[in-house]
C-alpha cells in the first residue's frame, strides 16, 4: 500500500505500524536523511554541512533537546512531529560501531541532543522518472548503490579527515546532458552529478563498482556509464569518523527508512 499524505505516513511510523523502507510512499513529497548528535558536536556538524552543501544539504535542525520542532517550517510544519518516532527505523551508533536498529529512539533522546535533516535524492529521482529517465534502482525497487570515496570533505571543527560518499545511477552518455540539467535544479537534494564515466572510479577512489559500500549492486549496461552524485550517507560516515571525539550515542535513519516531509518535490527547487 502507498500512503498519500506525509502526516498520515508519519503517524503510522509513530505508532510502529510502518517499519518498511520509504521509497514509493507519499509520491510527490520530499524525504530526508537523519543524523542526531550531542550538542557539543552540533555546531561543528552544521558548519560541515554549510562547507559541503553537495553531499550534506542541510534542510533543517532541531533546537537543542527539542524533538518536536524543526527550524525550517518550509520542509515540515506539523504540531504532532516527533523526530524520535517519525522515521520507520533508526540506526544506533556508539564509539564508531552500529549497536542496533530500532523503530524509535524515544528512550535514548535527551536534553543534549540535536537532530539534523539532510536532503535526499528521491526528489530528483522523481523528476528524472517524469522526464523518461528513471533511475534503475527505482525501477528495480532496490536501494541505490553507494560508495565511500577517497574525496575528502572540507573540514569543520572536530570533523576532519571525513570522506565523501557518492550514490551511483547508470545512464547512457547521450542522456547525460539532460540528466545533469534536470538534477542541477535540486540543490537541496544533492544537485547534479559530481562525476561520471569509468574514469571517475579512479578519480573517486572506487575500486570495484560491483561491490558498493552501502545499498545494493546496480547493473550497468554496455551502452551506459556510471554517474555519481553526492550522497547523504556522508552525514553518518562523518559522525562515525569522529566518534572517538563524541561522548555518548549518535543516531541516524536506517538505510532507506527516511522521514517523509511536507514539502513537495518541485518545491525543493526553490529552497535556499
VOPAGU-2260 file (C-alpha; in pm, 1 decimal, decimal comma):
REM VOPAGU-2260
SITE   aa  ch    i         X         Y         Z
SITE  UNK   A    0       0,0       0,0       0,0
SITE  UNK   A    1     119,2     350,2     -84,8
SITE  UNK   A    2      25,1     618,8     165,8
SITE  UNK   A    3     -83,2     952,2      25,0
SITE  UNK   A    4     -12,8    1220,3     286,0
SITE  UNK   A    5     301,2    1283,6     491,9
SITE  UNK   A    6     115,8    1336,5     825,2
SITE  UNK   A    7     -66,6    1005,4     778,1
SITE  UNK   A    8     258,6     828,0     699,5
SITE  UNK   A    9     438,5     979,5     998,4
SITE  UNK   A   10     153,4     877,0    1229,5
SITE  UNK   A   11     192,8     518,3    1110,7
SITE  UNK   A   12     565,0     535,8    1187,4
SITE  UNK   A   13     490,8     688,9    1527,0
SITE  UNK   A   14     256,8     402,6    1617,1
SITE  UNK   A   15     501,3     135,5    1498,9
SITE  UNK   A   16     271,9      20,3    1218,0
SITE  UNK   A   17     510,4     138,0     944,4
SITE  UNK   A   18     863,6      -2,8     961,2
SITE  UNK   A   19     942,3     -59,1     592,2
SITE  UNK   A   20    1153,5     148,4     353,0
SITE  UNK   A   21    1000,3     476,6     241,9
SITE  UNK   A   22    1069,7     467,7    -131,9
SITE  UNK   A   23     743,7     496,0    -326,1
SITE  UNK   A   24     537,9     620,1     -32,2
SITE  UNK   A   25     371,1     962,6     -44,7
SITE  UNK   A   26     471,6    1014,9    -408,6
SITE  UNK   A   27     544,6    1375,9    -491,4
SITE  UNK   A   28     673,6    1462,8    -145,0
SITE  UNK   A   29    1038,4    1504,1     -47,7
SITE  UNK   A   30    1216,1    1287,4     208,5
SITE  UNK   A   31    1511,9    1343,7     440,6
SITE  UNK   A   32    1809,2    1164,9     593,3
SITE  UNK   A   33    1879,5    1193,0     966,1
SITE  UNK   A   34    2175,2    1243,5    1198,1
SITE  UNK   A   35    2136,1    1301,9    1573,3
SITE  UNK   A   36    2438,4    1428,0    1767,0
SITE  UNK   A   37    2513,9    1564,6    2113,5
SITE  UNK   A   38    2509,7    1945,2    2127,9
SITE  UNK   A   39    2888,8    1961,0    2176,8
SITE  UNK   A   40    2930,5    1831,4    1819,7
SITE  UNK   A   41    2625,4    2000,8    1667,6
SITE  UNK   A   42    2774,8    2340,4    1582,3
SITE  UNK   A   43    3070,8    2180,6    1406,9
SITE  UNK   A   44    2839,2    1948,7    1214,0
SITE  UNK   A   45    2624,2    2240,7    1099,0
SITE  UNK   A   46    2941,9    2410,6     976,4
SITE  UNK   A   47    3040,6    2088,6     798,4
SITE  UNK   A   48    2708,2    2096,4     613,5
SITE  UNK   A   49    2749,8    2461,7     515,5
SITE  UNK   A   50    3103,3    2394,2     388,4
SITE  UNK   A   51    2997,1    2082,9     194,6
SITE  UNK   A   52    2646,9    2152,4      62,6
SITE  UNK   A   53    2650,1    1892,9    -215,7
SITE  UNK   A   54    2675,6    1575,2      -3,5
SITE  UNK   A   55    2531,6    1746,8     306,2
SITE  UNK   A   56    2243,1    1974,7     200,8
SITE  UNK   A   57    2101,0    2080,1     536,8
SITE  UNK   A   58    1721,2    2110,1     530,7
SITE  UNK   A   59    1669,1    2183,8     897,2
SITE  UNK   A   60    1765,8    2103,7    1254,2
SITE  UNK   A   61    1602,9    2078,7    1594,0
SITE  UNK   A   62    1667,5    2314,6    1882,4
SITE  UNK   A   63    1891,9    2152,4    2143,6
SITE  UNK   A   64    1695,9    1885,9    2329,0
SITE  UNK   A   65    1367,2    1953,7    2146,4
SITE  UNK   A   66    1246,4    1652,9    1947,7
SITE  UNK   A   67     923,0    1821,8    1834,0
SITE  UNK   A   68    1044,0    2113,9    1621,1
SITE  UNK   A   69    1246,0    2176,4    1305,2
SITE  UNK   A   70    1380,4    2525,0    1238,3
SITE  UNK   A   71    1256,4    2522,3     877,7
SITE  UNK   A   72     876,9    2515,6     851,0
SITE  UNK   A   73     903,7    2513,8     471,5
SITE  UNK   A   74    1001,1    2147,7     482,7
SITE  UNK   A   75     797,1    2033,0     782,3
SITE  UNK   A   76     519,2    2205,8     975,4
SITE  UNK   A   77     336,3    1957,8    1196,0
SITE  UNK   A   78     240,3    2003,9    1561,7
SITE  UNK   A   79     249,8    1624,8    1604,9
SITE  UNK   A   80     605,8    1590,8    1473,6
SITE  UNK   A   81     849,3    1386,7    1681,0
SITE  UNK   A   82    1196,4    1323,9    1540,9
SITE  UNK   A   83    1236,9    1024,9    1774,0
SITE  UNK   A   84     939,3     831,8    1631,6
SITE  UNK   A   85     852,0     960,0    1282,7
SITE  UNK   A   86    1110,1     762,4    1085,0
SITE  UNK   A   87    1021,7     394,4    1022,2
SITE  UNK   A   88    1356,9     274,4    1158,9
SITE  UNK   A   89    1670,1     419,5    1317,5
SITE  UNK   A   90    2030,5     304,2    1348,1
SITE  UNK   A   91    2205,4     346,6    1683,3
SITE  UNK   A   92    2581,7     409,6    1693,2
SITE  UNK   A   93    2828,8     402,5    1979,2
SITE  UNK   A   94    3204,1     458,4    1956,1
SITE  UNK   A   95    3204,8     415,4    1579,7
SITE  UNK   A   96    3002,3      94,7    1567,7
SITE  UNK   A   97    2641,4       9,4    1490,9
SITE  UNK   A   98    2489,5    -130,9    1808,6
SITE  UNK   A   99    2132,2    -172,5    1691,8
SITE  UNK   A  100    1838,0     -89,4    1468,4
SITE  UNK   A  101    1520,5      30,4    1639,6
SITE  UNK   A  102    1178,9     167,5    1546,3
SITE  UNK   A  103    1211,4     470,2    1774,5
SITE  UNK   A  104    1474,9     649,0    1981,7
SITE  UNK   A  105    1241,5     793,3    2245,6
SITE  UNK   A  106    1424,7     631,2    2534,0
SITE  UNK   A  107    1765,9     740,9    2401,9
SITE  UNK   A  108    1690,0    1108,0    2332,6
SITE  UNK   A  109    1799,6    1355,6    2598,3
SITE  UNK   A  110    1822,9    1730,4    2659,1
SITE  UNK   A  111    2163,3    1747,5    2488,4
SITE  UNK   A  112    2066,1    1600,3    2151,8
SITE  UNK   A  113    2028,0    1787,9    1821,8
SITE  UNK   A  114    1869,0    1633,4    1513,3
SITE  UNK   A  115    1969,7    1725,5    1156,9
SITE  UNK   A  116    1766,0    1664,3     840,7
SITE  UNK   A  117    1972,0    1619,7     523,9
SITE  UNK   A  118    1828,3    1632,2     171,5
SITE  UNK   A  119    1752,2    1304,7      -7,8
SITE  UNK   A  120    1789,3    1225,4    -377,9
SITE  UNK   A  121    1438,2    1079,2    -407,4
SITE  UNK   A  122    1320,1    1424,0    -521,6
SITE  UNK   A  123    1542,7    1437,0    -826,6
SITE  UNK   A  124    1478,1    1067,9    -896,3
SITE  UNK   A  125    1110,0    1156,6    -930,7
SITE  UNK   A  126    1196,8    1438,9   -1171,2
SITE  UNK   A  127    1416,6    1204,8   -1376,1
SITE  UNK   A  128    1136,0     949,0   -1395,0
SITE  UNK   A  129     889,6    1216,2   -1506,5
SITE  UNK   A  130    1130,9    1305,3   -1788,0
SITE  UNK   A  131    1150,4     944,3   -1905,5
SITE  UNK   A  132    1490,2     884,7   -1744,0
SITE  UNK   A  133    1408,6     670,9   -1439,3
SITE  UNK   A  134    1691,8     559,9   -1212,5
SITE  UNK   A  135    1749,0     184,8   -1240,6
SITE  UNK   A  136    1745,8     133,1    -864,8
SITE  UNK   A  137    1397,5     285,6    -855,5
SITE  UNK   A  138    1271,6      77,8   -1148,1
SITE  UNK   A  139    1406,9    -242,5    -991,7
SITE  UNK   A  140    1292,4    -143,0    -640,9
SITE  UNK   A  141    1643,8    -165,6    -498,8
SITE  UNK   A  142    1849,5      54,0    -271,2
SITE  UNK   A  143    2079,4     279,3    -472,4
SITE  UNK   A  144    2447,9     178,8    -488,9
SITE  UNK   A  145    2664,1     394,0    -260,5
SITE  UNK   A  146    3042,8     411,7    -234,8
SITE  UNK   A  147    3287,3     553,8      15,2
SITE  UNK   A  148    3536,2     758,0    -187,2
SITE  UNK   A  149    3886,0     896,2    -142,2
SITE  UNK   A  150    3748,2    1250,4    -178,0
SITE  UNK   A  151    3782,6    1447,1     146,4
SITE  UNK   A  152    3521,1    1690,6     272,4
SITE  UNK   A  153    3628,4    2041,3     365,1
SITE  UNK   A  154    3686,5    2013,1     741,6
SITE  UNK   A  155    3485,8    2187,3    1013,6
SITE  UNK   A  156    3579,5    2179,0    1381,9
SITE  UNK   A  157    3609,8    1821,1    1503,9
SITE  UNK   A  158    3503,2    1689,1    1163,9
SITE  UNK   A  159    3838,0    1629,2     994,9
SITE  UNK   A  160    3951,6    1355,3     755,8
SITE  UNK   A  161    3592,8    1275,6     658,2
SITE  UNK   A  162    3540,1    1116,2     319,1
SITE  UNK   A  163    3264,2    1179,2      67,8
SITE  UNK   A  164    3002,9     911,1      -3,9
SITE  UNK   A  165    2852,6     904,1    -352,7
SITE  UNK   A  166    2549,2     731,2    -499,4
SITE  UNK   A  167    2559,4     581,3    -848,8
SITE  UNK   A  168    2297,6     556,5   -1121,4
SITE  UNK   A  169    2386,1     437,0   -1472,6
SITE  UNK   A  170    2285,5     634,9   -1780,6
SITE  UNK   A  171    2365,9     645,0   -2149,6
SITE  UNK   A  172    2621,3     907,7   -2248,3
SITE  UNK   A  173    2365,0    1057,8   -2482,6
SITE  UNK   A  174    2135,1    1121,5   -2185,4
SITE  UNK   A  175    2396,3    1279,7   -1959,6
SITE  UNK   A  176    2330,1    1639,8   -2056,3
SITE  UNK   A  177    1959,1    1600,7   -1983,5
SITE  UNK   A  178    2026,7    1416,2   -1655,7
SITE  UNK   A  179    2256,5    1696,2   -1544,3
SITE  UNK   A  180    2007,7    1964,7   -1646,2
SITE  UNK   A  181    1721,6    1802,8   -1452,8
SITE  UNK   A  182    1912,1    1730,6   -1132,4
SITE  UNK   A  183    2107,2    2058,6   -1125,1
SITE  UNK   A  184    1795,9    2242,1   -1003,9
SITE  UNK   A  185    1768,5    2026,4    -690,7
SITE  UNK   A  186    2046,2    2192,0    -493,3
SITE  UNK   A  187    1895,5    2092,7    -157,5
SITE  UNK   A  188    1883,9    1727,1    -258,1
SITE  UNK   A  189    2242,1    1692,1    -390,3
SITE  UNK   A  190    2203,8    1865,3    -726,9
SITE  UNK   A  191    2375,8    1746,5   -1042,7
SITE  UNK   A  192    2633,7    1464,2   -1060,8
SITE  UNK   A  193    2984,5    1532,1    -932,0
SITE  UNK   A  194    3146,3    1289,3   -1180,1
SITE  UNK   A  195    3064,7    1024,9   -1440,5
SITE  UNK   A  196    3221,4     766,4   -1667,8
SITE  UNK   A  197    3459,9     484,3   -1585,1
SITE  UNK   A  198    3744,6     731,1   -1538,4
SITE  UNK   A  199    3553,3     861,8   -1237,7
SITE  UNK   A  200    3625,0     539,2   -1049,0
SITE  UNK   A  201    3994,7     623,5   -1031,1
SITE  UNK   A  202    3928,3     990,1    -955,9
SITE  UNK   A  203    3694,5     896,6    -670,5
SITE  UNK   A  204    3897,9     603,2    -541,2
SITE  UNK   A  205    3631,1     339,8    -611,0
SITE  UNK   A  206    3797,6       3,7    -667,4
SITE  UNK   A  207    3504,1    -218,3    -765,1
SITE  UNK   A  208    3171,5     -92,7    -897,5
SITE  UNK   A  209    3010,0    -430,8    -826,0
SITE  UNK   A  210    3080,7    -400,0    -453,2
SITE  UNK   A  211    2909,2     -90,6    -312,4
SITE  UNK   A  212    2985,3       3,3      46,9
SITE  UNK   A  213    2615,9      70,9     110,0
SITE  UNK   A  214    2296,2     -24,1     -70,2
SITE  UNK   A  215    2269,9    -284,2    -344,4
SITE  UNK   A  216    2463,7    -354,2    -663,3
SITE  UNK   A  217    2325,6    -178,6    -970,6
SITE  UNK   A  218    2368,2    -325,2   -1318,9
SITE  UNK   A  219    2547,6    -101,6   -1571,0
SITE  UNK   A  220    2470,7    -198,4   -1930,9
SITE  UNK   A  221    2730,3    -190,8   -2208,5
SITE  UNK   A  222    2585,7     127,9   -2357,7
SITE  UNK   A  223    2585,8     308,1   -2021,6
SITE  UNK   A  224    2833,1     473,3   -1787,2
SITE  UNK   A  225    2821,2     511,7   -1409,1
SITE  UNK   A  226    2706,0     854,4   -1292,4
SITE  UNK   A  227    2788,5     969,6    -938,4
SITE  UNK   A  228    2606,1    1209,9    -707,4
SITE  UNK   A  229    2684,0    1339,5    -360,9
SITE  UNK   A  230    2506,3    1123,6    -103,2
SITE  UNK   A  231    2351,4    1197,3     236,3
SITE  UNK   A  232    2504,5     884,1     388,5
SITE  UNK   A  233    2811,2    1108,9     410,3
SITE  UNK   A  234    2648,7    1252,0     724,8
SITE  UNK   A  235    2651,7     920,3     908,3
SITE  UNK   A  236    3003,8     845,6     787,5
SITE  UNK   A  237    3110,9    1184,1     926,7
SITE  UNK   A  238    2962,6    1101,8    1267,4
SITE  UNK   A  239    3129,7     760,6    1270,0
SITE  UNK   A  240    3465,9     900,4    1159,6
SITE  UNK   A  241    3489,0    1133,0    1458,4
SITE  UNK   A  242    3306,6     907,6    1703,9
SITE  UNK   A  243    3616,1     895,9    1925,5
SITE  UNK   A  244    3566,2    1271,3    1975,1
SITE  UNK   A  245    3196,5    1239,7    2066,8
SITE  UNK   A  246    3062,4    1131,2    2405,2
SITE  UNK   A  247    2753,2     912,7    2407,9
SITE  UNK   A  248    2524,8     763,9    2145,4
SITE  UNK   A  249    2456,6     902,3    1799,4
SITE  UNK   A  250    2171,7     808,7    1567,6
SITE  UNK   A  251    2074,1     803,5    1202,4
SITE  UNK   A  252    1790,4     674,2     987,7
SITE  UNK   A  253    1820,6     308,7     893,2
SITE  UNK   A  254    1920,3     281,6     523,9
SITE  UNK   A  255    1619,3     351,6     303,4
SITE  UNK   A  256    1398,1     445,4     600,6
SITE  UNK   A  257    1365,5     821,6     555,6
SITE  UNK   A  258    1147,4    1094,7     701,5
SITE  UNK   A  259     862,1    1192,0     468,8
SITE  UNK   A  260     843,2    1572,9     462,8
SITE  UNK   A  261     556,7    1814,3     398,0
SITE  UNK   A  262     732,8    1987,1     108,1
SITE  UNK   A  263     668,1    1864,8    -245,5
SITE  UNK   A  264     945,9    1755,3    -479,1
SITE  UNK   A  265     900,6    2050,4    -713,8
SITE  UNK   A  266     906,6    2293,8    -419,3
SITE  UNK   A  267    1251,3    2169,0    -316,6
SITE  UNK   A  268    1392,5    2358,5    -615,2
SITE  UNK   A  269    1302,3    2691,9    -451,4
SITE  UNK   A  270    1477,6    2615,3    -120,7
SITE  UNK   A  271    1787,8    2818,3     -40,8
